[in-house]
Structures are given as structure tokens and as C-alpha cells.
Amino acid sequence: MPRSRIKHETTPEVQKAFLVGVEFKDPAYRARAGARLPLESSMEELALLCKTAGLEVVGQTTQTLDAPNPNTFIGPGKLEELIAWRSALDFDVVVFDDELSPRHLRELEEALGEDVIVLDRTGLILDIFAQHARTREGALQVELAQYEYRKPRLTRQWTHLARQAGGGAGRSGTGGVGLRGPGETQLEIDRRRIDERIARLKRELEEVRKQRAQHRAQRKRAEIPVVAIVGYTNAGKSTLLNAIAKADVLAEDKLFATLDPTTRRVRLPHGHLALFTDTVGFIQKLPTQLVAAFRATLEEITEADALLHVVDITHPSAFEQAQTVIDTLRELGAGAKPVVTVLNKAEQLSPEQRRRLATGALGEGIFISALRREGLDTLLAEVEAVLFERLVPIRVRLPYKASDLMALFRREGAVDSELPEERSVVLSGRIPGRLLEVFMPYAAGRSAP
């Protein structure tokens, strides 16, 4: 299982954390860093991440820079201030709101002393994921992300990782000290062990990915469409799944309260069935290691027939959060999926606030309250319309051997014309948008496979 660097239940006192945030003047650099929220909102989010990780935030400081300091990320004066805060507040952990380079970590650890843990936003999120991984798949994905993140950052606080990964190295056959080769340093041994563990984790996750693909193929054969519930973390995705499916998914007021995907069957207003899958929440500055390691889970999104985008409409940065989700979906290759946007927690809005939001950037969303189960009938009717009722025109050339696709076209769509050919038949008509990906390889004008 993945191992957390933050101490938890066995610690008599909660560890104290001090937060550091930087706002960059250059918009291009902010974009490269993945920053969308204003610095104040981002720091509030970082504090909530610390709370989720079991840390007590005792203070914070921010700085405006043109670019990161090449040695310590923050400027020399701000570092001296941080050292002074360390003496005054006696904190155990310093958490930066951005991802730090290996050099930044080394320099900061040396400046602050060996009894202070330096974490960046990525390391903190990985720690939270390590705490919340419940299934074998989740544990494998988090452990892989941890190793790939830590490998280039091996310093005095990261050595002997093969023996710290909750027994993982032992399972891979690389546990124990082992024999050191000629001239091989402990750091080189640790890196080699990490490489071996990463390779094993990737093999195990590939098997998980194949199993998921088989399950998705079975669902497609059953012709039950899949709706992936996506959204910014803590937007209310699990609460919504519980409401529409009478499920019992863990729903807490914490970031990343649920990590592993959960799927439930839901009957829509006109009797159609659909599978709704709750997925891991997105967040700004999402670590690239997580996107790569969670490939098997995120494929639930890319393979879904439609997406249900949940937005916490009461959040001060609701639009920026929604845009972060949209950008992440594009990065995953799911930007063209049919999307139903729901504006959750609407019970906290006044009628005037609803009217104002209805004319804003998120105006096409459906107001709901997942907690009070309000607006769900309208939501499910819209999902059903997207999946089954709204037809898009298409012309396909299907080989005669693809009789199952011909039957699917006739059953789910509307055929306007059929033109028999020697080895295939050309069907013109309309089909539900969720089936476009199935038929596009046979679009007329292309040779039949």
C-alpha cells in the first residue's frame, strides 16, 4: 500500500503546517503552472487540502514574483522570514502551493533544518490519495504516482524508499538491504529499486486496465449507456450519485473524500437504464503523475457515453473551477463528449442569485440540490434526452458481417435510406449522440474494415 509522509493516528499531537504561496506576474508562467484560481482562493484550497491530510495550519505567507527563484523558489528575504516563522510557530511541515523542483526541495530542506518536512502541492495531494486509496487498483495507482514523483527528488528525507512503501518493495522481490555493487551509492540503490517497483506497478496496472476494458465491453454489449460524473473536487459528485441511485457512496465535506470509481444503475424517467460512474475529483494544478498513473480509472471518463459535470455554484471561484474541469477533460481526450452541466448546492442561493447566474457563463446549467434531492427529475430527463432522444445525422457504410451494428442503428436511431452494395450497405439517418463513436469508423467515404 502507498505510504504517507505525514504522521496520523499514531501521533499524539497533530502536525503543524505553514503554507507558502506565490503569485507570478507573468500570465504565461501562471498558465504553465496550471493556476486558475486567484491566489487567495488557491491558498484557501491548500488549507483545506492540509485539513484533509490531517494537518493543522498555523500560518501562511505569500509573495509576488516575476519567476521562481532558481534555488529556493521564494526570494532570499521571504526565506529568512519563513525561518523566523519557524522559530515563532514551531511548525513541522512547510507546504508550498506550487510544484517544487528537486533543487528547490534540497535547498529549502537545508535552510529550514532536517526536522522540517517540505512538501509541495503535488506531494500533499499524493499524501491525501495515499490515505484514501481503498481498493487494490487505487493503491497501485497512488503508489505508482508516488514513486514517479519521488524518484527525481531523492534527498536525505527520501532515501530507502523501497522499504518505506508499506511492504510494496518486499512484494516485488526487492525488499531488504541487498548487496551494493562496485562504487554504488545508497542513492543509486534506492533509484534502482524505485525503477524496479515502477516497472512492476505498471505491469499490474496494465492488467487492471485490461480488466476494466473487458467490463466496459460487456456493458456496451448490454447496450446500457454510461454517464461519468465529473467535477471539481468537493463539488458534490458522490452526494449526487447517492441521491439519484439511492447509493451509499462515501460523501464528506473534504477534498478527495472518494478516490476509487463507483458505478450504479439508474432508471431514467421514460424507463431507459443508464450506468452512472462517480469519478475522482479534479483540481487546479492537477499533478501530471496522477493523470498518468490514474489512466485506468480516467478511461471511465474517456469511454463514457456522456458526462455529468457537477459545479459547486456557491463557490466564489465556481467559474474557474468549472473551466479547470473542462480543460482537464480536453487533456484527457474527452472534450467532445456530450455534457450535461449541473449547478449543485442551489438551495443556498436566493432567487435573485439564481436569476443572475442564469444569465452568466454557466447559465445553461441545471440548478439542483443533491443534498435535498431537488431538481433531480429535470436533471435525469435532460440526461435521457442526451442519451436517447436527441438524434444527430450520419451516413455510414457497414459491411454485411456487422449485422449487430445494423440492428443497433435501426433499433436506437432512425433510418432514412438504405443502399445495398456488393459487400456492404450504406445507411443514412440519425442516431443518438452517444453512439457516434461506435459508428464513426464506418462513416461513408471510408473503406469498410
C-alpha positions in Angstrom: 0.0 0.0 0.0 1.2 3.6 -0.6 2.9 5.2 2.4 2.2 8.8 3.7 5.0 11.0 4.8 2.6 12.8 7.2 2.1 11.1 10.6 -1.5 10.4 11.6 -3.3 8.2 14.2 -0.1 7.1 16.0 1.0 10.7 16.6 -0.1 12.1 19.9 -0.2 15.7 18.6 -1.4 16.8 15.2 1.5 18.1 13.0 1.5 21.8 12.4 1.8 23.2 8.9 2.8 26.6 7.5 1.7 27.5 4.0 3.6 29.4 1.3 2.0 30.8 -1.8 3.5 32.7 -4.8 1.7 34.8 -7.4 3.6 35.2 -10.6 3.2 38.4 -12.6 3.7 36.8 -15.9 0.4 35.3 -17.1 2.3 32.8 -19.3 4.1 31.4 -16.3 0.8 31.2 -14.3 -0.7 29.2 -17.2 2.3 26.9 -17.3 1.9 26.3 -13.5 -1.8 25.4 -14.1 -3.1 28.2 -11.9 -6.6 29.3 -12.5 -7.9 30.4 -9.1 -6.9 33.8 -7.5 -4.1 33.4 -5.0 -6.4 33.9 -2.1 -8.7 31.2 -3.2 -5.8 28.9 -4.1 -4.4 29.3 -0.5 -7.8 28.6 1.0 -7.9 25.4 -1.1 -4.4 24.5 0.0 -5.5 24.9 3.7 -8.5 22.6 3.0 -6.1 20.1 1.4 -4.0 20.2 4.6 -7.1 19.7 6.7 -8.0 16.7 4.6 -4.4 15.3 5.1 -4.7 15.7 8.9 -2.5 18.8 9.3 -3.2 21.8 11.5 -2.5 25.1 9.6 -0.8 27.6 12.0 0.1 30.3 9.5 0.8 31.3 5.9 2.8 33.8 3.8 2.6 34.8 0.2 4.9 36.6 -2.3 4.6 38.1 -5.7 7.4 37.3 -8.1 8.3 37.5 -11.8 9.5 33.9 -11.8 10.6 31.3 -9.2 14.0 31.8 -7.6 16.2 29.1 -9.2 17.5 27.9 -5.8 14.7 28.3 -3.2 11.6 29.1 -5.3 10.9 32.1 -3.0 13.2 35.0 -2.7 16.0 35.2 -0.1 14.1 37.8 2.1 11.0 35.6 2.1 13.1 32.6 3.1 14.6 34.5 6.0 11.0 35.4 7.0 10.0 31.7 6.8 12.9 30.7 9.0 11.8 33.3 11.6 8.2 32.0 11.4 9.6 28.5 12.1 11.2 29.8 15.4 8.0 31.5 16.4 5.4 28.9 15.5 7.4 25.7 15.8 5.7 24.1 12.8 6.6 20.6 11.5 5.7 20.9 7.8 6.0 23.6 5.2 3.6 23.3 2.3 4.1 25.2 -1.0 1.1 25.9 -3.2 3.1 25.1 -6.4 5.2 22.1 -7.5 8.8 22.4 -6.4 11.8 21.2 -8.4 14.2 18.7 -6.8 16.7 21.6 -6.4 14.1 23.7 -4.6 13.3 20.9 -2.2 17.0 20.3 -1.4 17.8 24.0 -0.8 14.7 24.5 1.3 15.3 21.4 3.4 18.9 22.5 4.1 17.7 26.1 5.0 14.9 25.0 7.3 16.6 22.1 9.1 16.2 18.3 8.9 13.3 18.3 11.4 11.0 20.2 9.0 9.2 18.4 6.2 9.0 20.4 2.9 6.0 19.4 0.8 4.7 21.0 -2.4 1.1 20.9 -3.6 1.7 17.7 -5.6 3.3 15.9 -2.7 0.4 16.9 -0.4 -2.2 15.6 -2.9 -0.3 12.4 -3.3 -0.3 12.0 0.5 -4.1 12.5 0.6 -4.6 9.9 -2.1 -2.4 7.5 -0.1 -4.7 7.9 2.8 -7.9 7.4 0.7 -7.0 4.6 -1.6 -9.4 1.8 -0.6 -9.1 -0.8 -3.4 -6.2 -2.6 -4.9 -6.4 -0.5 -8.1 -6.4 2.7 -6.2 -3.5 1.7 -4.0 -1.5 0.6 -7.1 -2.2 3.9 -8.9 -1.2 6.1 -5.9 1.9 4.1 -5.2 3.0 4.4 -8.9 2.4 8.2 -8.8 4.3 8.5 -5.5 7.4 6.7 -6.9 7.4 8.6 -10.2 7.1 11.9 -8.2 9.8 11.0 -5.7 12.4 9.4 -7.9 14.0 12.7 -9.1 13.6 14.2 -5.6 15.6 11.6 -3.7 17.3 13.6 -0.8 18.0 12.8 2.8 14.3 12.7 3.5 13.5 10.3 0.6 16.2 7.6 0.9 15.4 3.9 1.5 12.0 4.3 -0.2 11.9 0.7 -1.3 11.5 -0.3 2.4 9.1 2.6 3.1 6.3 1.8 0.6 4.2 -0.2 3.0 5.8 -3.5 2.1 5.5 -2.9 -1.6 9.1 -3.5 -2.3 9.1 -6.7 -0.4 6.2 -8.0 -2.6 8.3 -7.1 -5.7 11.2 -9.2 -4.5 13.5 -6.1 -4.0 13.0 -5.7 -0.2 15.9 -5.8 2.2 19.2 -4.0 2.0 20.8 -6.3 -0.7 24.4 -6.1 -1.9 25.9 -2.9 -3.1 27.7 -3.1 -6.4 31.1 -1.6 -7.0 31.1 2.1 -6.3 27.3 2.1 -6.0 25.9 4.7 -3.6 22.8 4.2 -1.4 21.1 6.8 -3.6 21.8 4.8 -6.7 20.5 1.6 -5.0 17.3 3.5 -4.0 16.8 4.7 -7.5 17.3 1.2 -9.0 14.8 -0.2 -6.5 12.3 2.5 -7.5 12.8 1.7 -11.2 12.1 -2.0 -10.5 9.0 -1.1 -8.4 7.7 1.3 -11.0 8.1 -1.4 -13.7 6.1 -3.9 -11.6 3.4 -1.4 -10.8 2.9 -0.5 -14.4 2.6 -4.2 -15.3 0.0 -4.8 -12.6 -2.0 -1.6 -13.6 -1.9 -2.8 -17.2 -3.7 -5.9 -16.1 -6.2 -3.8 -14.2 -6.7 -1.7 -17.4 -7.4 -4.8 -19.4 -10.0 -6.0 -16.9 -11.7 -2.6 -17.0 -11.8 -2.7 -20.8 -13.4 -6.1 -20.6 -16.0 -4.8 -18.2 -16.7 -1.8 -20.5 -17.1 -4.2 -23.4 -19.6 -6.2 -21.5 -21.6 -3.1 -20.7 -21.5 -2.0 -24.3 -22.8 -5.4 -25.4 -25.6 -5.0 -22.9 -26.3 -1.6 -24.6 -26.6 0.3 -21.3 -25.1 3.7 -21.8 -22.6 5.0 -19.2 -22.6 8.5 -17.7 -19.4 9.6 -16.0 -19.9 12.1 -13.2 -17.1 14.6 -13.3 -16.4 17.9 -11.5 -14.0 19.8 -9.3 -13.2 18.0 -6.0 -15.8 18.6 -3.3 -18.5 19.8 -5.8 -20.9 17.1 -4.6 -20.5 14.3 -7.1 -20.8 11.5 -4.6 -23.8 13.1 -2.9 -25.4 13.4 -6.3 -24.8 9.7 -7.1 -26.3 8.8 -3.7 -29.4 10.9 -4.5 -30.1 9.6 -8.0 -29.2 5.9 -7.4 -30.1 5.5 -3.7 -26.4 4.5 -3.3 -24.2 4.6 -0.2 -21.1 6.2 -1.6 -18.9 8.0 0.9 -19.7 11.7 0.8 -17.8 14.0 3.1 -17.1 17.7 3.1 -13.4 17.1 2.3 -11.3 17.2 -0.8 -10.9 13.8 -2.5 -13.2 12.1 0.0 -13.7 9.4 -2.6 -10.9 8.1 -4.8 -12.0 4.9 -6.4 -14.7 5.0 -9.1 -18.2 3.7 -8.1 -20.8 2.7 -10.7 -24.6 2.4 -10.0 -27.5 1.6 -12.3 -30.2 4.3 -12.6 -33.6 4.1 -14.3 -34.4 7.3 -16.2 -37.8 8.9 -16.4 -39.0 7.1 -19.5 -37.8 3.7 -18.4 -34.3 3.6 -20.0 -31.4 2.3 -17.9 -28.1 4.1 -17.6 -24.9 3.4 -15.5 -23.7 6.4 -13.6 -20.0 6.3 -12.5 -18.6 8.6 -9.8 -15.0 9.6 -10.7 -12.1 11.2 -8.8 -12.5 14.9 -8.5 -10.3 17.3 -10.5 -8.3 20.2 -9.0 -6.2 23.1 -10.4 -2.6 22.3 -10.8 -3.5 18.6 -11.1 -0.3 16.6 -10.8 0.8 15.1 -14.1 1.9 12.0 -12.2 -1.7 11.4 -11.1 -3.1 11.9 -14.6 -0.6 9.3 -15.9 -1.0 6.8 -13.0 -4.8 7.0 -13.0 -5.0 6.1 -16.6 -7.1 3.0 -16.0 -9.6 5.0 -13.8 -9.7 8.0 -16.1 -10.6 5.8 -19.0 -14.0 5.5 -17.4 -14.4 9.1 -18.4 -13.0 8.8 -21.9 -15.1 5.7 -22.7 -18.3 7.1 -21.2 -21.3 7.9 -23.5 -22.0 11.3 -21.8 -20.6 13.4 -18.9 -22.4 14.9 -16.0 -20.4 18.0 -14.9 -21.1 18.9 -11.3 -20.3 22.5 -10.3 -20.5 23.9 -6.8 -22.3 27.0 -7.8 -21.9 28.6 -4.3 -18.1 28.6 -4.5 -16.6 32.1 -5.1 -14.4 30.6 -7.9 -17.1 28.4 -9.4 -16.4 29.5 -13.0 -12.6 29.0 -12.6 -13.2 25.6 -11.1 -15.6 24.6 -14.0 -13.0 25.8 -16.5 -10.3 23.7 -14.8 -12.6 20.6 -15.3 -13.2 21.5 -18.9 -9.5 21.9 -19.6 -8.7 18.6 -17.9 -11.3 16.8 -19.9 -9.7 18.2 -23.1 -6.3 17.0 -22.0 -7.8 13.5 -21.4 -9.3 13.5 -24.9 -12.9 13.7 -23.6 -13.6 17.3 -24.6 -16.0 16.4 -27.4 -18.3 14.2 -25.2 -21.9 15.3 -24.7 -22.0 17.2 -21.4 -24.9 18.0 -19.0 -23.8 20.7 -16.6 -25.5 20.8 -13.1 -25.2 23.7 -10.7 -25.2 22.0 -7.3 -25.9 23.4 -3.8 -28.6 25.7 -5.3 -30.5 25.5 -2.0 -28.0 28.1 -0.7 -28.9 30.6 -3.4 -31.5 33.3 -3.2 -34.0 33.8 -6.2 -32.1 36.9 -7.2 -28.8 35.0 -7.2 -30.3 32.3 -9.4 -31.6 34.8 -11.9 -28.2 36.5 -12.1 -26.3 33.2 -12.5 -28.8 32.1 -15.2 -27.6 34.8 -17.5 -23.9 34.2 -16.8 -21.2 31.9 -18.2 -22.8 28.9 -16.6 -26.3 29.8 -17.5 -27.1 26.6 -19.4 -26.6 24.5 -16.3 -29.4 22.9 -14.4 -29.9 24.1 -10.8 -30.1 21.2 -8.3 -29.6 20.4 -4.7 -28.1 16.9 -4.4 -28.3 17.1 -0.6 -32.1 17.9 -0.7 -32.7 15.9 -3.9 -34.2 18.9 -5.6 -34.2 19.3 -9.4 -33.2 15.7 -10.0 -36.2 14.9 -12.2 -35.2 17.7 -14.6 -31.6 16.6 -14.5 -32.4 12.9 -15.3 -34.8 14.0 -18.1 -32.0 16.0 -19.7 -29.6 13.1 -19.4 -32.2 10.8 -21.0 -32.7 13.3 -23.8 -28.9 13.4 -24.5 -28.5 9.7 -24.4 -31.6 8.5 -26.3 -33.7 11.3 -27.8 -31.5 13.8 -29.5 -30.5 12.3 -32.8 -27.7 13.5 -35.0 -27.4 12.9 -38.8 -24.9 10.3 -40.0 -24.2 8.2 -43.1 -22.3 5.0 -42.7 -21.1 2.1 -44.8 -21.5 -1.1 -42.8 -20.1 -4.5 -44.0 -22.8 -7.2 -44.1 -20.9 -9.1 -41.4 -21.6 -6.2 -39.0 -25.2 -7.2 -38.6 -25.1 -6.2 -34.9 -24.4 -2.6 -35.8 -27.1 -2.6 -38.5 -29.6 -3.8 -35.8 -28.3 -1.2 -33.4 -28.7 1.6 -35.9 -32.3 0.5 -36.7 -33.2 0.0 -33.1 -31.7 3.1 -31.5 -31.8 5.5 -34.4 -34.0 6.5 -37.4 -33.1 5.1 -40.8 -33.9 7.5 -43.7 -32.4 5.3 -46.5 -30.6 2.1 -47.2 -28.4 1.5 -50.3 -27.2 -2.1 -50.7 -23.7 -2.6 -52.2 -21.7 -5.7 -53.1 -20.1 -6.1 -49.7 -21.8 -3.6 -47.5 -24.9 -1.4 -47.1 -25.0 2.3 -46.8 -27.3 3.6 -44.1 -28.3 7.2 -43.9 -30.3 8.5 -40.9 -29.9 9.8 -37.4 -28.6 8.2 -34.2 -28.2 9.2 -30.6 -25.1 11.2 -30.0 -23.8 8.6 -27.5 -23.4 6.2 -30.4 -21.3 8.4 -32.7 -18.1 6.9 -31.5 -19.4 3.4 -32.4 -20.3 4.3 -36.0 -17.7 6.9 -36.9 -15.2 4.3 -38.1 -17.7 3.3 -40.7 -18.6 6.8 -41.9 -19.4 6.8 -45.6 -16.5 7.6 -47.8 -14.2 5.4 -45.8 -13.5 1.9 -46.8 -15.2 -0.7 -44.6 -12.9 -2.5 -42.2 
